[in-house]
Amino acid sequence: MEKVINVDNKNIIFKSTAATPLRYKAQFGRDFFNDLMKLDPKNTDLDTEVIYNIIWVLAKTADKTIPPVMEWLEEFDGIDLGEVVTEIQDMILASIKPKKK
């Protein structure tokens, strides 16, 4: 699933595929699904690094030319994390839940 989201006045394409968890693990050495659970709104100890990593991996999945995470984040003056997470939630859920037949 793919979605274009305006981030800091730049249209960024985000994409989630079956390979997204593997790309995340290869890049960060962490389990995508465990980190995804940290995005639960009831979680009082929200780890912003996890959010940035998930945002980056979804952008990198859509555009292989995106630079490493720190360089990519430096391209933005600021990112409204709440807005971006809201926009990508459905996309992530759609890619991990089984399709109805």
N, C-alpha and C positions, 0 to 999 in steps of 0.2 A: 504494500500500500504506500502511496506517495502523497505528500501534501506540501504546498507552498505556504510558508508563514513569513510574514514581515517581521524581521528582527532588526531593531535599530535602523529603520528605514532601508533595509536591504531585504529583497525577496530571497529566502533560503529554501531550497528543496530538501525536505526530510523524507526518508524512505525506510521502511521496515520490511525485512524479508526473513525467511527462515534462517538465513546466515547471520543475521544481526547479532544473536547471542554469541556466536563463535567469533565474530569480528571483535566484539566487546571483550571477550576473554583473551583473545590474542593481543589486543592493544593494552589492556589494563591489568590482566592477570587476575581478574575477579569474575565471579559468577553474575551474569546479567540478571537472572531472575531474583537472586538474593538482593542485589542492589535495587532492582525495580520495586521490591517490596518496601524499600526505604522511602518510596515516594507516597506511601499511604498518608493521607491528610491527617490521620489520627496520630501519626508519629511525631512526638514532641521534640525529637532530636534529629531534625532534618539535616542531612549531609549535602551541602551545596556542591561539593566536588562530584558526588554521584550524579546530580542533575546535569552539571556541565558535561560530564563524560557521556551520559546517555544522549544528550542533545548533539554532541559532537559525532558520536558513532552513527546516529541517524542521518546526519548531514553527510558524513563520509560515505555511507552506504549509497546515498543518492549521487554523490559527486566525488569520484576517486581522486580528483586534483586538490581537494581541500588539504591544507597543510596540517602538521601535527597540532594537537589540541591547544597547546599554549599559544602557538603562533596564530591559530585561527581565532581564538578568543580575543587576542590583542587587536583584531580588526574591528572590534565593536567598542563603542563608548560605554555601552551598558546593555544588559539583556533583562527584560522583564520576565524573570523565571516563572512566575505564577501564570502569566499569559501563555508562554511557550509550553509549559507542562500541560496546561489545560488543552491546548491545541493538539499535542502529540499523544495524549492518553488514549483516545479512541483508536488512533492508528496503531499503537502498540498492542492494545487489547485485540484488535481485529487480526493481527498477525499471529497471535499465540493461541487463540481459541479455535476449536474445531469448526469446520464449515458444516452447515446443515445440508443434508442430502435429500 
